[in-house]
């Protein structure tokens, strides 16, 4: 009975000139995936589309690198450093001592190469390193006039 109804519907459609397409519709535009508004979209694809539409791809990638800092630079270096900011190709890294700040400065070119492997060629152009902060100065009666020193931690 169902086959008869289907055959009848096809015959009626043929008479009206409204047969279903034999070939699938071609996608228009840039070759991207076209979907009807009610069709579901895979979650990963939806997130990628959102990031691309908002221009957030690079900040998200940088955030991923900052989140995996220990994996990228190694556990020893990560124990004494942390990435702070990324802006205009420059990554600012904070070190917990002047010795580690010097070590990161010596490794800067290697670190730039490693970060570009993660983010894409030419994204990171420079690594800038900050040593430890000097902290609060003690108040007291004896002072030496002049400029403030580097605030070295000696270790």
Secondary structure, DSSP 8 states (H G I E B T S, - for coil): -HHHHHHHHHHHHHHHT----SS-----SSS-----TTS---HHHHHHHHHHHHT-HHHHHHHHHHHTHHHHH-HHHHHHEEEEEEETTEEEEEESSHHHHHHHHHTHHHHHHHHHHHH-TTS--EEEEE----------S----S---------
